[in-house]
């Protein structure tokens, strides 16, 4: 295999990985937007949000023990949100529609 063919294959692979990264990044951004919305934080101005994010980053960087508490609290919240969402969807599936009533 000649060098130019290898380079083309590597460039194609790099391009594919960049595309995959962009899709993952977009999905993560969507998740973060949904969390901000779910917590009714959309009304907070960007400067305040950025200050909160910088505070969060500082605590994570310094390995502050409070980060573990935040993690556990977040895990409980997300578990509760999922269970509420599941029960809501099962109720709506079993709920008679006007056509069935």
Phi and psi restraints in degrees (range 20) as a CNS / XPLOR table:
assign (resid 1 and name C) (resid 2 and name N)
       (resid 2 and name CA) (resid 2 and name C) 1.0 -81.5 20.0 2
assign (resid 2 and name N) (resid 2 and name CA)
       (resid 2 and name C) (resid 3 and name N) 1.0 166.0 20.0 2
assign (resid 2 and name C) (resid 3 and name N)
       (resid 3 and name CA) (resid 3 and name C) 1.0 -63.0 20.0 2
assign (resid 3 and name N) (resid 3 and name CA)
       (resid 3 and name C) (resid 4 and name N) 1.0 -40.0 20.0 2
assign (resid 3 and name C) (resid 4 and name N)
       (resid 4 and name CA) (resid 4 and name C) 1.0 -66.5 20.0 2
assign (resid 4 and name N) (resid 4 and name CA)
       (resid 4 and name C) (resid 5 and name N) 1.0 -34.3 20.0 2
assign (resid 4 and name C) (resid 5 and name N)
       (resid 5 and name CA) (resid 5 and name C) 1.0 -67.5 20.0 2
assign (resid 5 and name N) (resid 5 and name CA)
       (resid 5 and name C) (resid 6 and name N) 1.0 -40.9 20.0 2
assign (resid 5 and name C) (resid 6 and name N)
       (resid 6 and name CA) (resid 6 and name C) 1.0 -62.3 20.0 2
assign (resid 6 and name N) (resid 6 and name CA)
       (resid 6 and name C) (resid 7 and name N) 1.0 -42.4 20.0 2
assign (resid 6 and name C) (resid 7 and name N)
       (resid 7 and name CA) (resid 7 and name C) 1.0 -63.4 20.0 2
assign (resid 7 and name N) (resid 7 and name CA)
       (resid 7 and name C) (resid 8 and name N) 1.0 -42.6 20.0 2
assign (resid 7 and name C) (resid 8 and name N)
       (resid 8 and name CA) (resid 8 and name C) 1.0 -60.7 20.0 2
assign (resid 8 and name N) (resid 8 and name CA)
       (resid 8 and name C) (resid 9 and name N) 1.0 -43.3 20.0 2
assign (resid 8 and name C) (resid 9 and name N)
       (resid 9 and name CA) (resid 9 and name C) 1.0 -63.8 20.0 2
assign (resid 9 and name N) (resid 9 and name CA)
       (resid 9 and name C) (resid 10 and name N) 1.0 -43.1 20.0 2
assign (resid 9 and name C) (resid 10 and name N)
       (resid 10 and name CA) (resid 10 and name C) 1.0 -64.2 20.0 2
assign (resid 10 and name N) (resid 10 and name CA)
       (resid 10 and name C) (resid 11 and name N) 1.0 -41.2 20.0 2
assign (resid 10 and name C) (resid 11 and name N)
       (resid 11 and name CA) (resid 11 and name C) 1.0 -64.1 20.0 2
assign (resid 11 and name N) (resid 11 and name CA)
       (resid 11 and name C) (resid 12 and name N) 1.0 -38.7 20.0 2
assign (resid 11 and name C) (resid 12 and name N)
       (resid 12 and name CA) (resid 12 and name C) 1.0 -65.2 20.0 2
assign (resid 12 and name N) (resid 12 and name CA)
       (resid 12 and name C) (resid 13 and name N) 1.0 -40.8 20.0 2
assign (resid 12 and name C) (resid 13 and name N)
       (resid 13 and name CA) (resid 13 and name C) 1.0 -65.9 20.0 2
assign (resid 13 and name N) (resid 13 and name CA)
       (resid 13 and name C) (resid 14 and name N) 1.0 -42.7 20.0 2
assign (resid 13 and name C) (resid 14 and name N)
       (resid 14 and name CA) (resid 14 and name C) 1.0 -61.4 20.0 2
assign (resid 14 and name N) (resid 14 and name CA)
       (resid 14 and name C) (resid 15 and name N) 1.0 -43.2 20.0 2
assign (resid 14 and name C) (resid 15 and name N)
       (resid 15 and name CA) (resid 15 and name C) 1.0 -61.4 20.0 2
assign (resid 15 and name N) (resid 15 and name CA)
       (resid 15 and name C) (resid 16 and name N) 1.0 -43.1 20.0 2
assign (resid 15 and name C) (resid 16 and name N)
       (resid 16 and name CA) (resid 16 and name C) 1.0 -63.7 20.0 2
assign (resid 16 and name N) (resid 16 and name CA)
       (resid 16 and name C) (resid 17 and name N) 1.0 -41.0 20.0 2
assign (resid 16 and name C) (resid 17 and name N)
       (resid 17 and name CA) (resid 17 and name C) 1.0 -66.7 20.0 2
assign (resid 17 and name N) (resid 17 and name CA)
       (resid 17 and name C) (resid 18 and name N) 1.0 -38.4 20.0 2
assign (resid 17 and name C) (resid 18 and name N)
       (resid 18 and name CA) (resid 18 and name C) 1.0 -63.3 20.0 2
assign (resid 18 and name N) (resid 18 and name CA)
       (resid 18 and name C) (resid 19 and name N) 1.0 -41.3 20.0 2
assign (resid 18 and name C) (resid 19 and name N)
       (resid 19 and name CA) (resid 19 and name C) 1.0 -64.0 20.0 2
assign (resid 19 and name N) (resid 19 and name CA)
       (resid 19 and name C) (resid 20 and name N) 1.0 -43.1 20.0 2
assign (resid 19 and name C) (resid 20 and name N)
       (resid 20 and name CA) (resid 20 and name C) 1.0 -63.4 20.0 2
assign (resid 20 and name N) (resid 20 and name CA)
       (resid 20 and name C) (resid 21 and name N) 1.0 -41.1 20.0 2
assign (resid 20 and name C) (resid 21 and name N)
       (resid 21 and name CA) (resid 21 and name C) 1.0 -61.0 20.0 2
assign (resid 21 and name N) (resid 21 and name CA)
       (resid 21 and name C) (resid 22 and name N) 1.0 -43.9 20.0 2
assign (resid 21 and name C) (resid 22 and name N)
       (resid 22 and name CA) (resid 22 and name C) 1.0 -62.1 20.0 2
assign (resid 22 and name N) (resid 22 and name CA)
       (resid 22 and name C) (resid 23 and name N) 1.0 -38.9 20.0 2
assign (resid 22 and name C) (resid 23 and name N)
       (resid 23 and name CA) (resid 23 and name C) 1.0 -64.8 20.0 2
assign (resid 23 and name N) (resid 23 and name CA)
       (resid 23 and name C) (resid 24 and name N) 1.0 -43.4 20.0 2
assign (resid 23 and name C) (resid 24 and name N)
       (resid 24 and name CA) (resid 24 and name C) 1.0 -64.7 20.0 2
assign (resid 24 and name N) (resid 24 and name CA)
       (resid 24 and name C) (resid 25 and name N) 1.0 -42.1 20.0 2
assign (resid 24 and name C) (resid 25 and name N)
       (resid 25 and name CA) (resid 25 and name C) 1.0 -62.5 20.0 2
assign (resid 25 and name N) (resid 25 and name CA)
       (resid 25 and name C) (resid 26 and name N) 1.0 -44.2 20.0 2
assign (resid 25 and name C) (resid 26 and name N)
       (resid 26 and name CA) (resid 26 and name C) 1.0 -61.3 20.0 2
assign (resid 26 and name N) (resid 26 and name CA)
       (resid 26 and name C) (resid 27 and name N) 1.0 -42.7 20.0 2
assign (resid 26 and name C) (resid 27 and name N)
       (resid 27 and name CA) (resid 27 and name C) 1.0 -62.6 20.0 2
assign (resid 27 and name N) (resid 27 and name CA)
       (resid 27 and name C) (resid 28 and name N) 1.0 -40.2 20.0 2
assign (resid 27 and name C) (resid 28 and name N)
       (resid 28 and name CA) (resid 28 and name C) 1.0 -66.8 20.0 2
assign (resid 28 and name N) (resid 28 and name CA)
       (resid 28 and name C) (resid 29 and name N) 1.0 -41.0 20.0 2
assign (resid 28 and name C) (resid 29 and name N)
       (resid 29 and name CA) (resid 29 and name C) 1.0 -61.8 20.0 2
assign (resid 29 and name N) (resid 29 and name CA)
       (resid 29 and name C) (resid 30 and name N) 1.0 -38.9 20.0 2
assign (resid 29 and name C) (resid 30 and name N)
       (resid 30 and name CA) (resid 30 and name C) 1.0 -65.1 20.0 2
assign (resid 30 and name N) (resid 30 and name CA)
       (resid 30 and name C) (resid 31 and name N) 1.0 -42.0 20.0 2
assign (resid 30 and name C) (resid 31 and name N)
       (resid 31 and name CA) (resid 31 and name C) 1.0 -60.1 20.0 2
assign (resid 31 and name N) (resid 31 and name CA)
       (resid 31 and name C) (resid 32 and name N) 1.0 -44.6 20.0 2
assign (resid 31 and name C) (resid 32 and name N)
       (resid 32 and name CA) (resid 32 and name C) 1.0 -64.1 20.0 2
assign (resid 32 and name N) (resid 32 and name CA)
       (resid 32 and name C) (resid 33 and name N) 1.0 -41.4 20.0 2
assign (resid 32 and name C) (resid 33 and name N)
       (resid 33 and name CA) (resid 33 and name C) 1.0 -62.1 20.0 2
assign (resid 33 and name N) (resid 33 and name CA)
       (resid 33 and name C) (resid 34 and name N) 1.0 -40.4 20.0 2
assign (resid 33 and name C) (resid 34 and name N)
       (resid 34 and name CA) (resid 34 and name C) 1.0 -65.0 20.0 2
assign (resid 34 and name N) (resid 34 and name CA)
       (resid 34 and name C) (resid 35 and name N) 1.0 -38.9 20.0 2
assign (resid 34 and name C) (resid 35 and name N)
       (resid 35 and name CA) (resid 35 and name C) 1.0 -65.6 20.0 2
assign (resid 35 and name N) (resid 35 and name CA)
       (resid 35 and name C) (resid 36 and name N) 1.0 -43.4 20.0 2
assign (resid 35 and name C) (resid 36 and name N)
       (resid 36 and name CA) (resid 36 and name C) 1.0 -60.9 20.0 2
assign (resid 36 and name N) (resid 36 and name CA)
       (resid 36 and name C) (resid 37 and name N) 1.0 -41.3 20.0 2
assign (resid 36 and name C) (resid 37 and name N)
       (resid 37 and name CA) (resid 37 and name C) 1.0 -68.3 20.0 2
assign (resid 37 and name N) (resid 37 and name CA)
       (resid 37 and name C) (resid 38 and name N) 1.0 -43.4 20.0 2
assign (resid 37 and name C) (resid 38 and name N)
       (resid 38 and name CA) (resid 38 and name C) 1.0 -60.2 20.0 2
assign (resid 38 and name N) (resid 38 and name CA)
       (resid 38 and name C) (resid 39 and name N) 1.0 -33.6 20.0 2
assign (resid 38 and name C) (resid 39 and name N)
       (resid 39 and name CA) (resid 39 and name C) 1.0 -89.8 20.0 2
assign (resid 39 and name N) (resid 39 and name CA)
       (resid 39 and name C) (resid 40 and name N) 1.0 8.1 20.0 2
assign (resid 39 and name C) (resid 40 and name N)
       (resid 40 and name CA) (resid 40 and name C) 1.0 55.9 20.0 2
assign (resid 40 and name N) (resid 40 and name CA)
       (resid 40 and name C) (resid 41 and name N) 1.0 44.2 20.0 2
assign (resid 40 and name C) (resid 41 and name N)
       (resid 41 and name CA) (resid 41 and name C) 1.0 -104.3 20.0 2
assign (resid 41 and name N) (resid 41 and name CA)
       (resid 41 and name C) (resid 42 and name N) 1.0 6.5 20.0 2
assign (resid 41 and name C) (resid 42 and name N)
       (resid 42 and name CA) (resid 42 and name C) 1.0 -67.3 20.0 2
assign (resid 42 and name N) (resid 42 and name CA)
       (resid 42 and name C) (resid 43 and name N) 1.0 -20.2 20.0 2
assign (resid 42 and name C) (resid 43 and name N)
       (resid 43 and name CA) (resid 43 and name C) 1.0 -81.1 20.0 2
assign (resid 43 and name N) (resid 43 and name CA)
       (resid 43 and name C) (resid 44 and name N) 1.0 -11.4 20.0 2
assign (resid 43 and name C) (resid 44 and name N)
       (resid 44 and name CA) (resid 44 and name C) 1.0 -76.9 20.0 2
assign (resid 44 and name N) (resid 44 and name CA)
       (resid 44 and name C) (resid 45 and name N) 1.0 135.8 20.0 2
assign (resid 44 and name C) (resid 45 and name N)
       (resid 45 and name CA) (resid 45 and name C) 1.0 -69.1 20.0 2
assign (resid 45 and name N) (resid 45 and name CA)
       (resid 45 and name C) (resid 46 and name N) 1.0 157.4 20.0 2
assign (resid 45 and name C) (resid 46 and name N)
       (resid 46 and name CA) (resid 46 and name C) 1.0 -61.3 20.0 2
assign (resid 46 and name N) (resid 46 and name CA)
       (resid 46 and name C) (resid 47 and name N) 1.0 -35.0 20.0 2
assign (resid 46 and name C) (resid 47 and name N)
       (resid 47 and name CA) (resid 47 and name C) 1.0 -64.4 20.0 2
assign (resid 47 and name N) (resid 47 and name CA)
       (resid 47 and name C) (resid 48 and name N) 1.0 -42.2 20.0 2
assign (resid 47 and name C) (resid 48 and name N)
       (resid 48 and name CA) (resid 48 and name C) 1.0 -67.9 20.0 2
assign (resid 48 and name N) (resid 48 and name CA)
       (resid 48 and name C) (resid 49 and name N) 1.0 -43.6 20.0 2
assign (resid 48 and name C) (resid 49 and name N)
       (resid 49 and name CA) (resid 49 and name C) 1.0 -59.8 20.0 2
assign (resid 49 and name N) (resid 49 and name CA)
       (resid 49 and name C) (resid 50 and name N) 1.0 -44.9 20.0 2
assign (resid 49 and name C) (resid 50 and name N)
       (resid 50 and name CA) (resid 50 and name C) 1.0 -63.1 20.0 2
assign (resid 50 and name N) (resid 50 and name CA)
       (resid 50 and name C) (resid 51 and name N) 1.0 -40.8 20.0 2
assign (resid 50 and name C) (resid 51 and name N)
       (resid 51 and name CA) (resid 51 and name C) 1.0 -59.6 20.0 2
assign (resid 51 and name N) (resid 51 and name CA)
       (resid 51 and name C) (resid 52 and name N) 1.0 -41.7 20.0 2
assign (resid 51 and name C) (resid 52 and name N)
       (resid 52 and name CA) (resid 52 and name C) 1.0 -65.4 20.0 2
assign (resid 52 and name N) (resid 52 and name CA)
       (resid 52 and name C) (resid 53 and name N) 1.0 -41.0 20.0 2
assign (resid 52 and name C) (resid 53 and name N)
       (resid 53 and name CA) (resid 53 and name C) 1.0 -65.4 20.0 2
assign (resid 53 and name N) (resid 53 and name CA)
       (resid 53 and name C) (resid 54 and name N) 1.0 -39.8 20.0 2
assign (resid 53 and name C) (resid 54 and name N)
       (resid 54 and name CA) (resid 54 and name C) 1.0 -65.6 20.0 2
assign (resid 54 and name N) (resid 54 and name CA)
       (resid 54 and name C) (resid 55 and name N) 1.0 -38.4 20.0 2
assign (resid 54 and name C) (resid 55 and name N)
       (resid 55 and name CA) (resid 55 and name C) 1.0 -62.0 20.0 2
assign (resid 55 and name N) (resid 55 and name CA)
       (resid 55 and name C) (resid 56 and name N) 1.0 -45.8 20.0 2
assign (resid 55 and name C) (resid 56 and name N)
       (resid 56 and name CA) (resid 56 and name C) 1.0 -58.8 20.0 2
assign (resid 56 and name N) (resid 56 and name CA)
       (resid 56 and name C) (resid 57 and name N) 1.0 -47.2 20.0 2
assign (resid 56 and name C) (resid 57 and name N)
       (resid 57 and name CA) (resid 57 and name C) 1.0 -59.8 20.0 2
assign (resid 57 and name N) (resid 57 and name CA)
       (resid 57 and name C) (resid 58 and name N) 1.0 -41.1 20.0 2
assign (resid 57 and name C) (resid 58 and name N)
       (resid 58 and name CA) (resid 58 and name C) 1.0 -62.3 20.0 2
assign (resid 58 and name N) (resid 58 and name CA)
       (resid 58 and name C) (resid 59 and name N) 1.0 -43.8 20.0 2
assign (resid 58 and name C) (resid 59 and name N)
       (resid 59 and name CA) (resid 59 and name C) 1.0 -65.8 20.0 2
assign (resid 59 and name N) (resid 59 and name CA)
       (resid 59 and name C) (resid 60 and name N) 1.0 -38.3 20.0 2
assign (resid 59 and name C) (resid 60 and name N)
       (resid 60 and name CA) (resid 60 and name C) 1.0 -68.1 20.0 2
assign (resid 60 and name N) (resid 60 and name CA)
       (resid 60 and name C) (resid 61 and name N) 1.0 -44.7 20.0 2
assign (resid 60 and name C) (resid 61 and name N)
       (resid 61 and name CA) (resid 61 and name C) 1.0 -61.8 20.0 2
assign (resid 61 and name N) (resid 61 and name CA)
       (resid 61 and name C) (resid 62 and name N) 1.0 -39.6 20.0 2
assign (resid 61 and name C) (resid 62 and name N)
       (resid 62 and name CA) (resid 62 and name C) 1.0 -86.8 20.0 2
assign (resid 62 and name N) (resid 62 and name CA)
       (resid 62 and name C) (resid 63 and name N) 1.0 5.0 20.0 2
assign (resid 62 and name C) (resid 63 and name N)
       (resid 63 and name CA) (resid 63 and name C) 1.0 53.0 20.0 2
assign (resid 63 and name N) (resid 63 and name CA)
       (resid 63 and name C) (resid 64 and name N) 1.0 44.2 20.0 2
assign (resid 63 and name C) (resid 64 and name N)
       (resid 64 and name CA) (resid 64 and name C) 1.0 -63.5 20.0 2
assign (resid 64 and name N) (resid 64 and name CA)
       (resid 64 and name C) (resid 65 and name N) 1.0 135.3 20.0 2
assign (resid 64 and name C) (resid 65 and name N)
       (resid 65 and name CA) (resid 65 and name C) 1.0 -60.8 20.0 2
assign (resid 65 and name N) (resid 65 and name CA)
       (resid 65 and name C) (resid 66 and name N) 1.0 -20.4 20.0 2
assign (resid 65 and name C) (resid 66 and name N)
       (resid 66 and name CA) (resid 66 and name C) 1.0 -64.4 20.0 2
assign (resid 66 and name N) (resid 66 and name CA)
       (resid 66 and name C) (resid 67 and name N) 1.0 -24.0 20.0 2
assign (resid 66 and name C) (resid 67 and name N)
       (resid 67 and name CA) (resid 67 and name C) 1.0 -60.8 20.0 2
assign (resid 67 and name N) (resid 67 and name CA)
       (resid 67 and name C) (resid 68 and name N) 1.0 -37.4 20.0 2
assign (resid 67 and name C) (resid 68 and name N)
       (resid 68 and name CA) (resid 68 and name C) 1.0 -64.4 20.0 2
assign (resid 68 and name N) (resid 68 and name CA)
       (resid 68 and name C) (resid 69 and name N) 1.0 -39.7 20.0 2
assign (resid 68 and name C) (resid 69 and name N)
       (resid 69 and name CA) (resid 69 and name C) 1.0 -62.4 20.0 2
assign (resid 69 and name N) (resid 69 and name CA)
       (resid 69 and name C) (resid 70 and name N) 1.0 -43.0 20.0 2
assign (resid 69 and name C) (resid 70 and name N)
       (resid 70 and name CA) (resid 70 and name C) 1.0 -61.8 20.0 2
assign (resid 70 and name N) (resid 70 and name CA)
       (resid 70 and name C) (resid 71 and name N) 1.0 -42.1 20.0 2
assign (resid 70 and name C) (resid 71 and name N)
       (resid 71 and name CA) (resid 71 and name C) 1.0 -60.1 20.0 2
assign (resid 71 and name N) (resid 71 and name CA)
       (resid 71 and name C) (resid 72 and name N) 1.0 -48.0 20.0 2
assign (resid 71 and name C) (resid 72 and name N)
       (resid 72 and name CA) (resid 72 and name C) 1.0 -64.8 20.0 2
assign (resid 72 and name N) (resid 72 and name CA)
       (resid 72 and name C) (resid 73 and name N) 1.0 -41.4 20.0 2
assign (resid 72 and name C) (resid 73 and name N)
       (resid 73 and name CA) (resid 73 and name C) 1.0 -63.4 20.0 2
assign (resid 73 and name N) (resid 73 and name CA)
       (resid 73 and name C) (resid 74 and name N) 1.0 -43.3 20.0 2
assign (resid 73 and name C) (resid 74 and name N)
       (resid 74 and name CA) (resid 74 and name C) 1.0 -62.8 20.0 2
assign (resid 74 and name N) (resid 74 and name CA)
       (resid 74 and name C) (resid 75 and name N) 1.0 -40.7 20.0 2
assign (resid 74 and name C) (resid 75 and name N)
       (resid 75 and name CA) (resid 75 and name C) 1.0 -62.5 20.0 2
assign (resid 75 and name N) (resid 75 and name CA)
       (resid 75 and name C) (resid 76 and name N) 1.0 -42.2 20.0 2
assign (resid 75 and name C) (resid 76 and name N)
       (resid 76 and name CA) (resid 76 and name C) 1.0 -63.5 20.0 2
assign (resid 76 and name N) (resid 76 and name CA)
       (resid 76 and name C) (resid 77 and name N) 1.0 -44.2 20.0 2
assign (resid 76 and name C) (resid 77 and name N)
       (resid 77 and name CA) (resid 77 and name C) 1.0 -60.6 20.0 2
assign (resid 77 and name N) (resid 77 and name CA)
       (resid 77 and name C) (resid 78 and name N) 1.0 -46.6 20.0 2
assign (resid 77 and name C) (resid 78 and name N)
       (resid 78 and name CA) (resid 78 and name C) 1.0 -67.1 20.0 2
assign (resid 78 and name N) (resid 78 and name CA)
       (resid 78 and name C) (resid 79 and name N) 1.0 -36.2 20.0 2
assign (resid 78 and name C) (resid 79 and name N)
       (resid 79 and name CA) (resid 79 and name C) 1.0 -62.9 20.0 2
assign (resid 79 and name N) (resid 79 and name CA)
       (resid 79 and name C) (resid 80 and name N) 1.0 -44.7 20.0 2
assign (resid 79 and name C) (resid 80 and name N)
       (resid 80 and name CA) (resid 80 and name C) 1.0 -63.8 20.0 2
assign (resid 80 and name N) (resid 80 and name CA)
       (resid 80 and name C) (resid 81 and name N) 1.0 -41.1 20.0 2
assign (resid 80 and name C) (resid 81 and name N)
       (resid 81 and name CA) (resid 81 and name C) 1.0 -61.9 20.0 2
assign (resid 81 and name N) (resid 81 and name CA)
       (resid 81 and name C) (resid 82 and name N) 1.0 -42.3 20.0 2
assign (resid 81 and name C) (resid 82 and name N)
       (resid 82 and name CA) (resid 82 and name C) 1.0 -65.4 20.0 2
assign (resid 82 and name N) (resid 82 and name CA)
       (resid 82 and name C) (resid 83 and name N) 1.0 -41.8 20.0 2
assign (resid 82 and name C) (resid 83 and name N)
       (resid 83 and name CA) (resid 83 and name C) 1.0 -68.5 20.0 2
assign (resid 83 and name N) (resid 83 and name CA)
       (resid 83 and name C) (resid 84 and name N) 1.0 -35.8 20.0 2
assign (resid 83 and name C) (resid 84 and name N)
       (resid 84 and name CA) (resid 84 and name C) 1.0 -66.2 20.0 2
assign (resid 84 and name N) (resid 84 and name CA)
       (resid 84 and name C) (resid 85 and name N) 1.0 -43.3 20.0 2
assign (resid 84 and name C) (resid 85 and name N)
       (resid 85 and name CA) (resid 85 and name C) 1.0 -63.0 20.0 2
assign (resid 85 and name N) (resid 85 and name CA)
       (resid 85 and name C) (resid 86 and name N) 1.0 -41.7 20.0 2
assign (resid 85 and name C) (resid 86 and name N)
       (resid 86 and name CA) (resid 86 and name C) 1.0 -64.2 20.0 2
assign (resid 86 and name N) (resid 86 and name CA)
       (resid 86 and name C) (resid 87 and name N) 1.0 -44.5 20.0 2
assign (resid 86 and name C) (resid 87 and name N)
       (resid 87 and name CA) (resid 87 and name C) 1.0 -68.7 20.0 2
assign (resid 87 and name N) (resid 87 and name CA)
       (resid 87 and name C) (resid 88 and name N) 1.0 -34.9 20.0 2
assign (resid 87 and name C) (resid 88 and name N)
       (resid 88 and name CA) (resid 88 and name C) 1.0 -64.1 20.0 2
assign (resid 88 and name N) (resid 88 and name CA)
       (resid 88 and name C) (resid 89 and name N) 1.0 -41.8 20.0 2
assign (resid 88 and name C) (resid 89 and name N)
       (resid 89 and name CA) (resid 89 and name C) 1.0 -70.8 20.0 2
assign (resid 89 and name N) (resid 89 and name CA)
       (resid 89 and name C) (resid 90 and name N) 1.0 -33.6 20.0 2
assign (resid 89 and name C) (resid 90 and name N)
       (resid 90 and name CA) (resid 90 and name C) 1.0 -72.2 20.0 2
assign (resid 90 and name N) (resid 90 and name CA)
       (resid 90 and name C) (resid 91 and name N) 1.0 -32.6 20.0 2
assign (resid 90 and name C) (resid 91 and name N)
       (resid 91 and name CA) (resid 91 and name C) 1.0 -67.7 20.0 2
assign (resid 91 and name N) (resid 91 and name CA)
       (resid 91 and name C) (resid 92 and name N) 1.0 -44.2 20.0 2
assign (resid 91 and name C) (resid 92 and name N)
       (resid 92 and name CA) (resid 92 and name C) 1.0 -68.3 20.0 2
assign (resid 92 and name N) (resid 92 and name CA)
       (resid 92 and name C) (resid 93 and name N) 1.0 -29.1 20.0 2
assign (resid 92 and name C) (resid 93 and name N)
       (resid 93 and name CA) (resid 93 and name C) 1.0 -69.7 20.0 2
assign (resid 93 and name N) (resid 93 and name CA)
       (resid 93 and name C) (resid 94 and name N) 1.0 -35.3 20.0 2
assign (resid 93 and name C) (resid 94 and name N)
       (resid 94 and name CA) (resid 94 and name C) 1.0 -90.7 20.0 2
assign (resid 94 and name N) (resid 94 and name CA)
       (resid 94 and name C) (resid 95 and name N) 1.0 -9.6 20.0 2
assign (resid 94 and name C) (resid 95 and name N)
       (resid 95 and name CA) (resid 95 and name C) 1.0 -74.3 20.0 2
assign (resid 95 and name N) (resid 95 and name CA)
       (resid 95 and name C) (resid 96 and name N) 1.0 129.5 20.0 2
assign (resid 95 and name C) (resid 96 and name N)
       (resid 96 and name CA) (resid 96 and name C) 1.0 -68.5 20.0 2
assign (resid 96 and name N) (resid 96 and name CA)
       (resid 96 and name C) (resid 97 and name N) 1.0 140.6 20.0 2
assign (resid 96 and name C) (resid 97 and name N)
       (resid 97 and name CA) (resid 97 and name C) 1.0 -89.3 20.0 2
assign (resid 97 and name N) (resid 97 and name CA)
       (resid 97 and name C) (resid 98 and name N) 1.0 170.8 20.0 2
assign (resid 97 and name C) (resid 98 and name N)
       (resid 98 and name CA) (resid 98 and name C) 1.0 -63.3 20.0 2
assign (resid 98 and name N) (resid 98 and name CA)
       (resid 98 and name C) (resid 99 and name N) 1.0 -27.5 20.0 2
assign (resid 98 and name C) (resid 99 and name N)
       (resid 99 and name CA) (resid 99 and name C) 1.0 -71.1 20.0 2
assign (resid 99 and name N) (resid 99 and name CA)
       (resid 99 and name C) (resid 100 and name N) 1.0 -34.9 20.0 2
assign (resid 99 and name C) (resid 100 and name N)
       (resid 100 and name CA) (resid 100 and name C) 1.0 -85.2 20.0 2
assign (resid 100 and name N) (resid 100 and name CA)
       (resid 100 and name C) (resid 101 and name N) 1.0 -18.7 20.0 2
